[in-house]
Amino acid sequence: MDSPTTPTPSLTTFRVLAFDIYGTLINEPAALHTCLAPLLARLPPSHPAPPFPALLSAFDHYEHEVQASDQSLSIPQVMREVYARLASSLQLPPLPAEAESFVHLKGSAPPYPDTVAAMQTLGKHYKLVALSNIDRASITHTLDNALAGVRFDAVLIAEDIGSYKPDHRNFEYLLEYVRREFGASKGECLLVAQGVASDHVPAREMGLWSAWIARERPEGETGEEGVGEENRGKVGFRWRWGSLGEMAGEVEGVFGREGR
């Protein structure tokens, strides 16, 4: 993606789709809701629980903050610290059992209902690459369970790369990998993600084409609405779908019309 004025290419242009996993393919909010239940149950009647969207926003903020503060932290260390900050924000003491549930939150999260079928459809047309801020143990559990029906051509994770998105090193690692292994150029790689700050902001900074999977978007949002005030003007995604199923349907249509 050279600039906002560069014509949007056909979806048949791409050879590789690089996916964020948790929040895009995997229903991380559902797992967070489960993990938060014991913590929220300890709140006194005088301190009602915040609405879940506010807790989800806080979770995302703390996760990115902790990862950015020390790129060497492992995912278990990150998640324990995120839990501790959430508990502190609720004025509750942390408990080891609750912290441990957060360590396993990502690996135990379920897929979105459309994920497996959509990925199987997309796999007919593209190489599929996972690009995730995750550790080997968690992604292995996810691939063996929630995504057992999905075949990835490569799985690139923060534990192996040595940094967390939105660090540009993760995207440089991706681009070098697909060039070396698949002979694909940057212009032939499409990043598919729900995360805005972690994925779409650095994608624009690096001139990488991207598509936003705007899960659970409010009705009537268009353009950059929903990306957050702090990210306005910083994203450059050219496609926006409410689900992977929507994306797979459009891809099938485009390849059919173009006889590919």
TORLO-724026 format. One record per residue (C-alpha): residue number from 1; residue in three letters; x, y, z. Coordinates in pm, 1 decimal. Layout:
! residues N
nr = NUM, rest = Ala, px = X, py = Y, pz = Z
...
! end
This chain:
! residues 260
nr = 1, rest = Met, px = 0.0, py = 0.0, pz = 0.0
nr = 2, rest = Asp, px = 196.9, py = 298.5, pz = -124.5
nr = 3, rest = Ser, px = -40.9, py = 575.0, pz = -15.9
nr = 4, rest = Pro, px = -411.8, py = 638.8, pz = 49.5
nr = 5, rest = Thr, px = -445.1, py = 735.2, pz = -317.8
nr = 6, rest = Thr, px = -302.9, py = 406.5, pz = -447.9
nr = 7, rest = Pro, px = -579.8, py = 212.9, pz = -627.9
nr = 8, rest = Thr, px = -718.8, py = -79.1, pz = -428.2
nr = 9, rest = Pro, px = -607.5, py = -404.6, pz = -591.7
nr = 10, rest = Ser, px = -828.7, py = -703.0, pz = -664.9
nr = 11, rest = Leu, px = -839.3, py = -966.1, pz = -392.7
nr = 12, rest = Thr, px = -697.5, py = -1205.5, pz = -652.8
nr = 13, rest = Thr, px = -371.2, py = -1005.6, pz = -644.3
nr = 14, rest = Phe, px = -268.4, py = -1156.8, pz = -310.8
nr = 15, rest = Arg, px = -92.7, py = -1487.9, pz = -261.1
nr = 16, rest = Val, px = -63.7, py = -1480.3, pz = 118.2
nr = 17, rest = Leu, px = -308.4, py = -1390.7, pz = 395.4
nr = 18, rest = Ala, px = -149.1, py = -1316.7, pz = 734.0
nr = 19, rest = Phe, px = -390.6, py = -1344.9, pz = 1025.9
nr = 20, rest = Asp, px = -400.3, py = -1208.9, pz = 1373.9
nr = 21, rest = Ile, px = -544.2, py = -1499.4, pz = 1573.9
nr = 22, rest = Tyr, px = -688.7, py = -1391.3, pz = 1909.2
nr = 23, rest = Gly, px = -980.1, py = -1155.6, pz = 1854.5
nr = 24, rest = Thr, px = -992.6, py = -1224.7, pz = 1480.9
nr = 25, rest = Leu, px = -1026.0, py = -1602.7, pz = 1452.4
nr = 26, rest = Ile, px = -1057.3, py = -1680.2, pz = 1822.8
nr = 27, rest = Asn, px = -1326.7, py = -1535.6, pz = 2049.8
nr = 28, rest = Glu, px = -1093.6, py = -1397.3, pz = 2314.0
nr = 29, rest = Pro, px = -1367.9, py = -1179.2, pz = 2471.9
nr = 30, rest = Ala, px = -1569.5, py = -1493.6, pz = 2552.8
nr = 31, rest = Ala, px = -1272.9, py = -1644.9, pz = 2735.6
nr = 32, rest = Leu, px = -1209.7, py = -1317.8, pz = 2918.4
nr = 33, rest = His, px = -1571.2, py = -1310.3, pz = 3032.9
nr = 34, rest = Thr, px = -1525.0, py = -1657.3, pz = 3185.4
nr = 35, rest = Cys, px = -1194.9, py = -1571.3, pz = 3352.0
nr = 36, rest = Leu, px = -1332.6, py = -1249.1, pz = 3499.3
nr = 37, rest = Ala, px = -1630.4, py = -1416.4, pz = 3667.0
nr = 38, rest = Pro, px = -1450.6, py = -1525.5, pz = 3989.7
nr = 39, rest = Leu, px = -1283.9, py = -1185.5, pz = 4021.6
nr = 40, rest = Leu, px = -1609.7, py = -993.4, pz = 3974.0
nr = 41, rest = Ala, px = -1790.1, py = -1224.3, pz = 4215.7
nr = 42, rest = Arg, px = -1564.3, py = -1090.5, pz = 4493.1
nr = 43, rest = Leu, px = -1681.7, py = -733.0, pz = 4446.1
nr = 44, rest = Pro, px = -1889.2, py = -600.5, pz = 4736.8
nr = 45, rest = Pro, px = -2247.5, py = -483.6, pz = 4673.2
nr = 46, rest = Ser, px = -2128.3, py = -126.9, pz = 4716.4
nr = 47, rest = His, px = -1891.6, py = -167.3, pz = 4419.5
nr = 48, rest = Pro, px = -2090.3, py = -297.5, pz = 4118.9
nr = 49, rest = Ala, px = -1897.0, py = -450.1, pz = 3832.6
nr = 50, rest = Pro, px = -1813.6, py = -221.8, pz = 3539.5
nr = 51, rest = Pro, px = -1986.6, py = -309.2, pz = 3211.2
nr = 52, rest = Phe, px = -1806.5, py = -578.9, pz = 3015.7
nr = 53, rest = Pro, px = -1705.9, py = -350.2, pz = 2723.6
nr = 54, rest = Ala, px = -1516.4, py = -132.5, pz = 2973.0
nr = 55, rest = Leu, px = -1342.7, py = -438.7, pz = 3118.2
nr = 56, rest = Leu, px = -1253.4, py = -563.2, pz = 2769.9
nr = 57, rest = Ser, px = -1108.6, py = -222.5, pz = 2685.1
nr = 58, rest = Ala, px = -906.1, py = -223.7, pz = 3007.1
nr = 59, rest = Phe, px = -780.4, py = -575.6, pz = 2932.8
nr = 60, rest = Asp, px = -663.8, py = -471.7, pz = 2586.1
nr = 61, rest = His, px = -500.0, py = -157.0, pz = 2723.2
nr = 62, rest = Tyr, px = -312.9, py = -339.6, pz = 2998.5
nr = 63, rest = Glu, px = -200.9, py = -618.0, pz = 2764.4
nr = 64, rest = His, px = -52.4, py = -377.1, pz = 2511.1
nr = 65, rest = Glu, px = 98.3, py = -163.3, pz = 2788.8
nr = 66, rest = Val, px = 271.2, py = -458.6, pz = 2954.2
nr = 67, rest = Gln, px = 400.2, py = -599.4, pz = 2625.9
nr = 68, rest = Ala, px = 536.5, py = -260.9, pz = 2520.9
nr = 69, rest = Ser, px = 706.1, py = -206.8, pz = 2856.0
nr = 70, rest = Asp, px = 923.0, py = -518.5, pz = 2825.3
nr = 71, rest = Gln, px = 941.7, py = -712.5, pz = 2498.6
nr = 72, rest = Ser, px = 1125.9, py = -996.1, pz = 2674.8
nr = 73, rest = Leu, px = 829.9, py = -1091.5, pz = 2894.6
nr = 74, rest = Ser, px = 669.4, py = -1426.8, pz = 2817.7
nr = 75, rest = Ile, px = 293.9, py = -1452.1, pz = 2758.8
nr = 76, rest = Pro, px = 239.5, py = -1615.2, pz = 3103.1
nr = 77, rest = Gln, px = 424.8, py = -1322.3, pz = 3263.5
nr = 78, rest = Val, px = 225.9, py = -1072.9, pz = 3058.1
nr = 79, rest = Met, px = -107.8, py = -1229.6, pz = 3146.9
nr = 80, rest = Arg, px = -28.5, py = -1251.5, pz = 3518.5
nr = 81, rest = Glu, px = 56.7, py = -880.3, pz = 3518.1
nr = 82, rest = Val, px = -257.1, py = -794.9, pz = 3318.7
nr = 83, rest = Tyr, px = -465.3, py = -984.8, pz = 3573.6
nr = 84, rest = Ala, px = -290.8, py = -804.2, pz = 3861.7
nr = 85, rest = Arg, px = -366.7, py = -465.5, pz = 3704.1
nr = 86, rest = Leu, px = -730.0, py = -555.7, pz = 3643.1
nr = 87, rest = Ala, px = -767.4, py = -671.1, pz = 4003.8
nr = 88, rest = Ser, px = -602.7, py = -351.6, pz = 4128.3
nr = 89, rest = Ser, px = -835.5, py = -138.8, pz = 3914.1
nr = 90, rest = Leu, px = -1125.9, py = -309.1, pz = 4090.3
nr = 91, rest = Gln, px = -959.8, py = -256.9, pz = 4431.3
nr = 92, rest = Leu, px = -935.8, py = -632.6, pz = 4486.9
nr = 93, rest = Pro, px = -632.1, py = -833.7, pz = 4601.3
nr = 94, rest = Pro, px = -500.5, py = -1076.8, pz = 4337.9
nr = 95, rest = Leu, px = -543.3, py = -1450.2, pz = 4394.0
nr = 96, rest = Pro, px = -307.1, py = -1713.7, pz = 4248.8
nr = 97, rest = Ala, px = -586.3, py = -1933.9, pz = 4111.2
nr = 98, rest = Glu, px = -743.0, py = -1642.2, pz = 3925.5
nr = 99, rest = Ala, px = -404.7, py = -1536.2, pz = 3789.0
nr = 100, rest = Glu, px = -344.0, py = -1887.3, pz = 3660.1
nr = 101, rest = Ser, px = -673.4, py = -1886.2, pz = 3471.1
nr = 102, rest = Phe, px = -554.9, py = -1574.6, pz = 3287.2
nr = 103, rest = Val, px = -234.1, py = -1753.5, pz = 3187.5
nr = 104, rest = His, px = -447.9, py = -2009.5, pz = 3000.5
nr = 105, rest = Leu, px = -708.8, py = -1761.8, pz = 2875.9
nr = 106, rest = Lys, px = -593.1, py = -1743.6, pz = 2513.5
nr = 107, rest = Gly, px = -521.7, py = -2111.5, pz = 2463.2
nr = 108, rest = Ser, px = -862.1, py = -2210.0, pz = 2601.9
nr = 109, rest = Ala, px = -1065.0, py = -1953.6, pz = 2405.3
nr = 110, rest = Pro, px = -1317.4, py = -2084.6, pz = 2147.8
nr = 111, rest = Pro, px = -1327.6, py = -1994.3, pz = 1779.4
nr = 112, rest = Tyr, px = -1591.2, py = -1761.8, pz = 1639.6
nr = 113, rest = Pro, px = -1867.3, py = -1969.7, pz = 1477.8
nr = 114, rest = Asp, px = -1767.2, py = -1868.9, pz = 1123.5
nr = 115, rest = Thr, px = -1392.2, py = -1914.6, pz = 1162.8
nr = 116, rest = Val, px = -1318.6, py = -2272.1, pz = 1058.5
nr = 117, rest = Ala, px = -1541.9, py = -2280.4, pz = 749.6
nr = 118, rest = Ala, px = -1418.7, py = -1938.0, pz = 636.9
nr = 119, rest = Met, px = -1053.9, py = -2034.5, pz = 677.6
nr = 120, rest = Gln, px = -1109.7, py = -2354.8, pz = 482.4
nr = 121, rest = Thr, px = -1257.2, py = -2146.8, pz = 199.7
nr = 122, rest = Leu, px = -974.6, py = -1892.1, pz = 206.4
nr = 123, rest = Gly, px = -719.2, py = -2172.2, pz = 209.1
nr = 124, rest = Lys, px = -834.5, py = -2274.4, pz = -138.7
nr = 125, rest = His, px = -704.8, py = -1945.3, pz = -277.7
nr = 126, rest = Tyr, px = -415.1, py = -1831.9, pz = -56.2
nr = 127, rest = Lys, px = -130.0, py = -1940.0, pz = 164.5
nr = 128, rest = Leu, px = -247.3, py = -1892.3, pz = 525.2
nr = 129, rest = Val, px = -3.9, py = -1754.6, pz = 783.3
nr = 130, rest = Ala, px = -64.4, py = -1692.8, pz = 1153.5
nr = 131, rest = Leu, px = 105.4, py = -1381.9, pz = 1298.0
nr = 132, rest = Ser, px = 28.0, py = -1369.4, pz = 1667.2
nr = 133, rest = Asn, px = 138.7, py = -1215.5, pz = 1996.8
nr = 134, rest = Ile, px = 139.5, py = -1555.2, pz = 2162.9
nr = 135, rest = Asp, px = 358.0, py = -1829.5, pz = 2309.7
nr = 136, rest = Arg, px = 415.8, py = -2177.5, pz = 2170.9
nr = 137, rest = Ala, px = 214.6, py = -2360.4, pz = 2439.3
nr = 138, rest = Ser, px = -96.8, py = -2148.3, pz = 2389.9
nr = 139, rest = Ile, px = -93.3, py = -2151.6, pz = 2009.1
nr = 140, rest = Thr, px = -35.6, py = -2527.4, pz = 2007.1
nr = 141, rest = His, px = -343.3, py = -2577.8, pz = 2225.3
nr = 142, rest = Thr, px = -544.9, py = -2348.0, pz = 1999.5
nr = 143, rest = Leu, px = -432.9, py = -2520.4, pz = 1679.0
nr = 144, rest = Asp, px = -503.8, py = -2865.1, pz = 1821.9
nr = 145, rest = Asn, px = -848.1, py = -2772.8, pz = 1952.8
nr = 146, rest = Ala, px = -1031.0, py = -2455.3, pz = 1849.9
nr = 147, rest = Leu, px = -863.5, py = -2443.6, pz = 1505.9
nr = 148, rest = Ala, px = -825.6, py = -2817.6, pz = 1449.1
nr = 149, rest = Gly, px = -1003.3, py = -2786.9, pz = 1113.1
nr = 150, rest = Val, px = -774.9, py = -2512.2, pz = 982.6
nr = 151, rest = Arg, px = -449.6, py = -2573.0, pz = 794.5
nr = 152, rest = Phe, px = -190.0, py = -2298.4, pz = 826.2
nr = 153, rest = Asp, px = 107.0, py = -2287.0, pz = 592.5
nr = 154, rest = Ala, px = 311.4, py = -2108.8, pz = 860.1
nr = 155, rest = Val, px = 271.2, py = -2005.9, pz = 1224.2
nr = 156, rest = Leu, px = 478.0, py = -1704.0, pz = 1330.2
nr = 157, rest = Ile, px = 458.5, py = -1611.8, pz = 1697.8
nr = 158, rest = Ala, px = 601.2, py = -1349.6, pz = 1931.6
nr = 159, rest = Glu, px = 786.2, py = -1609.8, pz = 2137.6
nr = 160, rest = Asp, px = 996.4, py = -1701.4, pz = 1833.8
nr = 161, rest = Ile, px = 1024.4, py = -1351.4, pz = 1685.7
nr = 162, rest = Gly, px = 1134.5, py = -1191.8, pz = 2013.4
nr = 163, rest = Ser, px = 896.9, py = -895.3, pz = 2008.0
nr = 164, rest = Tyr, px = 528.1, py = -811.9, pz = 2024.2
nr = 165, rest = Lys, px = 312.7, py = -635.1, pz = 1766.2
nr = 166, rest = Pro, px = 286.9, py = -344.4, pz = 1694.8
nr = 167, rest = Asp, px = 667.4, py = -360.3, pz = 1684.5
nr = 168, rest = His, px = 773.1, py = -342.1, pz = 1320.2
nr = 169, rest = Arg, px = 1007.9, py = -635.8, pz = 1372.3
nr = 170, rest = Asn, px = 712.0, py = -872.8, pz = 1373.5
nr = 171, rest = Phe, px = 593.0, py = -751.4, pz = 1034.0
nr = 172, rest = Glu, px = 945.8, py = -748.5, pz = 892.7
nr = 173, rest = Tyr, px = 977.8, py = -1109.5, pz = 1008.7
nr = 174, rest = Leu, px = 650.4, py = -1192.1, pz = 832.1
nr = 175, rest = Leu, px = 752.7, py = -1027.4, pz = 505.8
nr = 176, rest = Glu, px = 1094.8, py = -1189.7, pz = 502.7
nr = 177, rest = Tyr, px = 937.3, py = -1529.1, pz = 573.8
nr = 178, rest = Val, px = 679.5, py = -1513.9, pz = 294.8
nr = 179, rest = Arg, px = 943.1, py = -1386.1, pz = 51.2
nr = 180, rest = Arg, px = 1181.1, py = -1667.1, pz = 137.9
nr = 181, rest = Glu, px = 932.2, py = -1953.0, pz = 170.2
nr = 182, rest = Phe, px = 660.4, py = -1860.0, pz = -81.0
nr = 183, rest = Gly, px = 833.1, py = -1616.2, pz = -315.2
nr = 184, rest = Ala, px = 566.2, py = -1357.0, pz = -227.4
nr = 185, rest = Ser, px = 634.4, py = -983.9, pz = -228.5
nr = 186, rest = Lys, px = 497.2, py = -732.8, pz = 22.0
nr = 187, rest = Gly, px = 233.4, py = -634.2, pz = -232.8
nr = 188, rest = Glu, px = 114.8, py = -995.5, pz = -249.5
nr = 189, rest = Cys, px = 59.0, py = -1022.5, pz = 127.5
nr = 190, rest = Leu, px = -265.5, py = -908.1, pz = 291.9
nr = 191, rest = Leu, px = -284.9, py = -866.0, pz = 669.3
nr = 192, rest = Val, px = -623.7, py = -970.8, pz = 809.0
nr = 193, rest = Ala, px = -689.8, py = -857.5, pz = 1165.1
nr = 194, rest = Gln, px = -936.6, py = -725.5, pz = 1418.0
nr = 195, rest = Gly, px = -676.7, py = -540.0, pz = 1622.8
nr = 196, rest = Val, px = -635.1, py = -175.9, pz = 1525.5
nr = 197, rest = Ala, px = -338.7, py = -47.8, pz = 1727.9
nr = 198, rest = Ser, px = -157.8, py = -382.2, pz = 1720.4
nr = 199, rest = Asp, px = -203.4, py = -455.9, pz = 1349.3
nr = 200, rest = His, px = -360.9, py = -190.0, pz = 1128.7
nr = 201, rest = Val, px = -159.4, py = 105.9, pz = 1255.7
nr = 202, rest = Pro, px = 178.7, py = -62.1, pz = 1193.9
nr = 203, rest = Ala, px = 47.9, py = -206.2, pz = 864.4
nr = 204, rest = Arg, px = -8.0, py = 145.7, pz = 734.4
nr = 205, rest = Glu, px = 327.5, py = 261.5, pz = 869.5
nr = 206, rest = Met, px = 496.7, py = -18.8, pz = 676.9
nr = 207, rest = Gly, px = 292.9, py = 10.7, pz = 357.2
nr = 208, rest = Leu, px = 130.8, py = -329.4, pz = 404.9
nr = 209, rest = Trp, px = -217.3, py = -394.5, pz = 265.4
nr = 210, rest = Ser, px = -468.7, py = -480.1, pz = 538.4
nr = 211, rest = Ala, px = -829.2, py = -584.5, pz = 588.4
nr = 212, rest = Trp, px = -1024.0, py = -514.4, pz = 907.1
nr = 213, rest = Ile, px = -1241.1, py = -787.8, pz = 1055.1
nr = 214, rest = Ala, px = -1464.2, py = -558.1, pz = 1259.7
nr = 215, rest = Arg, px = -1615.3, py = -812.4, pz = 1495.9
nr = 216, rest = Glu, px = -1927.0, py = -702.1, pz = 1687.1
nr = 217, rest = Arg, px = -1920.6, py = -359.3, pz = 1527.3
nr = 218, rest = Pro, px = -2201.0, py = -115.0, pz = 1616.4
nr = 219, rest = Glu, px = -2466.0, py = -76.6, pz = 1349.3
nr = 220, rest = Gly, px = -2416.2, py = 204.2, pz = 1101.4
nr = 221, rest = Glu, px = -2039.6, py = 245.4, pz = 1139.9
nr = 222, rest = Thr, px = -1851.4, py = 321.1, pz = 820.7
nr = 223, rest = Gly, px = -1500.7, py = 424.7, pz = 720.7
nr = 224, rest = Glu, px = -1272.2, py = 469.2, pz = 1020.5
nr = 225, rest = Glu, px = -1552.9, py = 488.4, pz = 1277.3
nr = 226, rest = Gly, px = -1498.0, py = 233.9, pz = 1552.9
nr = 227, rest = Val, px = -1118.8, py = 234.6, pz = 1535.9
nr = 228, rest = Gly, px = -1090.1, py = 472.1, pz = 1832.8
nr = 229, rest = Glu, px = -1015.4, py = 841.0, pz = 1843.1
nr = 230, rest = Glu, px = -648.9, py = 777.6, pz = 1914.7
nr = 231, rest = Asn, px = -614.7, py = 579.2, pz = 1590.1
nr = 232, rest = Arg, px = -800.5, py = 807.1, pz = 1351.2
nr = 233, rest = Gly, px = -585.7, py = 891.4, pz = 1052.9
nr = 234, rest = Lys, px = -337.7, py = 617.7, pz = 1142.0
nr = 235, rest = Val, px = -500.7, py = 321.9, pz = 966.1
nr = 236, rest = Gly, px = -524.6, py = 240.4, pz = 598.9
nr = 237, rest = Phe, px = -722.9, py = -82.5, pz = 566.2
nr = 238, rest = Arg, px = -892.9, py = -110.6, pz = 226.2
nr = 239, rest = Trp, px = -1144.1, py = -382.5, pz = 316.7
nr = 240, rest = Arg, px = -1377.4, py = -406.3, pz = 612.7
nr = 241, rest = Trp, px = -1591.2, py = -706.8, pz = 696.6
nr = 242, rest = Gly, px = -1796.2, py = -786.9, pz = 1004.8
nr = 243, rest = Ser, px = -1673.6, py = -1146.2, pz = 1008.0
nr = 244, rest = Leu, px = -1439.6, py = -1389.5, pz = 836.9
nr = 245, rest = Gly, px = -1747.9, py = -1546.6, pz = 682.9
nr = 246, rest = Glu, px = -1823.4, py = -1219.1, pz = 504.7
nr = 247, rest = Met, px = -1465.7, py = -1200.9, pz = 381.4
nr = 248, rest = Ala, px = -1466.9, py = -1560.2, pz = 254.3
nr = 249, rest = Gly, px = -1793.3, py = -1499.8, pz = 69.9
nr = 250, rest = Glu, px = -1656.6, py = -1192.5, pz = -106.5
nr = 251, rest = Val, px = -1331.1, py = -1369.5, pz = -192.7
nr = 252, rest = Glu, px = -1522.9, py = -1659.1, pz = -348.5
nr = 253, rest = Gly, px = -1729.5, py = -1414.1, pz = -550.4
nr = 254, rest = Val, px = -1426.3, py = -1222.7, pz = -677.4
nr = 255, rest = Phe, px = -1234.0, py = -1534.6, pz = -779.2
nr = 256, rest = Gly, px = -1546.4, py = -1666.9, pz = -950.9
nr = 257, rest = Arg, px = -1608.0, py = -1346.9, pz = -1146.0
nr = 258, rest = Glu, px = -1244.1, py = -1325.4, pz = -1251.6
nr = 259, rest = Gly, px = -1233.6, py = -1690.8, pz = -1348.7
nr = 260, rest = Arg, px = -946.8, py = -1767.2, pz = -1113.9
! end
